[in-house]
Amino acid sequence: MVTHVVNTHDAKSRLSELIREAEEGIEVIVARNGHPVARIVPWVPERPARVPGAWAGRVHGSDDAVASDDEIVAVFDESAARSAP
């Protein structure tokens, strides 16, 4: 990650540019008298709270979703027989 350190005076006069840099993934650190005091980071919107069971009654599965498929089993058996010594 690229880091860009600026003093407070430069930060005041170039704030819009520094914000664009932060949005592009550049770490922007504001320093006073050579000591880091703040970091400009892009805003990350808060994700809405997850509600357990929100999809209840909306998703339906098939009863045979975990059952074996005879055709697929035959293909695997044939493949295993060919590769056996």
C-alpha positions as CSV (number, residue, x, y, z in Angstrom):
1,M,0.0,0.0,0.0
2,V,1.3,3.5,-0.9
3,T,1.5,5.9,2.0
4,H,1.4,9.7,1.5
5,V,2.3,11.9,4.5
6,V,1.4,15.6,4.4
7,N,1.7,18.3,7.0
8,T,-1.4,20.1,8.3
9,H,-0.8,23.2,6.2
10,D,-0.6,21.1,3.0
11,A,-3.7,19.1,4.1
12,K,-5.7,22.3,4.5
13,S,-4.9,23.6,1.1
14,R,-5.1,20.2,-0.8
15,L,-8.0,18.4,1.1
16,S,-10.0,17.5,-2.0
17,E,-6.9,16.0,-3.7
18,L,-6.1,14.0,-0.6
19,I,-9.6,12.7,-0.3
20,R,-9.4,11.5,-3.9
21,E,-6.1,9.7,-3.1
22,A,-7.7,8.0,-0.1
23,E,-10.6,6.8,-2.3
24,E,-8.0,5.4,-4.8
25,G,-6.5,3.3,-1.9
26,I,-3.5,5.5,-1.0
27,E,-3.0,5.8,2.7
28,V,-3.0,9.5,3.6
29,I,-1.5,10.5,6.9
30,V,-1.6,14.1,8.2
31,A,1.3,15.1,10.4
32,R,1.9,18.0,12.8
33,N,5.6,18.9,13.4
34,G,6.6,15.6,11.8
35,H,4.4,13.5,14.0
36,P,1.4,11.6,12.6
37,V,-1.9,12.9,14.0
38,A,-4.7,11.8,11.6
39,R,-5.4,9.5,8.7
40,I,-7.7,10.2,5.8
41,V,-9.6,7.0,4.8
42,P,-12.5,6.4,2.4
43,W,-15.9,6.1,3.8
44,V,-17.2,2.5,4.1
45,P,-21.0,2.5,4.3
46,E,-22.4,0.5,7.2
47,R,-24.0,-2.8,6.2
48,P,-27.6,-3.2,7.3
49,A,-28.1,-5.5,10.3
50,R,-28.7,-9.1,9.3
51,V,-32.0,-10.5,10.3
52,P,-32.0,-14.3,10.9
53,G,-34.8,-16.0,9.1
54,A,-35.4,-13.1,6.6
55,W,-35.6,-15.7,3.8
56,A,-37.9,-18.1,5.7
57,G,-40.6,-19.4,3.4
58,R,-39.0,-17.9,0.3
59,V,-36.5,-20.6,-0.6
60,H,-37.6,-24.2,-1.3
61,G,-35.3,-27.1,-1.9
62,S,-35.9,-30.4,-3.6
63,D,-36.3,-33.6,-1.6
64,D,-33.9,-35.4,-3.8
65,A,-31.1,-32.8,-3.7
66,V,-28.8,-35.1,-1.9
67,A,-29.8,-38.4,-3.6
68,S,-27.4,-40.2,-5.9
69,D,-27.9,-40.0,-9.7
70,D,-27.5,-43.5,-11.2
71,E,-26.0,-42.1,-14.4
72,I,-23.3,-40.1,-12.6
73,V,-22.5,-43.0,-10.4
74,A,-22.0,-45.2,-13.5
75,V,-19.7,-42.6,-15.0
76,F,-17.6,-42.5,-11.9
77,D,-17.5,-46.3,-11.7
78,E,-16.4,-46.6,-15.3
79,S,-13.7,-44.0,-14.8
80,A,-12.4,-45.8,-11.7
81,A,-12.4,-49.1,-13.6
82,R,-10.3,-47.6,-16.4
83,S,-7.7,-46.2,-14.1
84,A,-7.4,-49.3,-11.9
85,P,-4.2,-51.3,-12.5
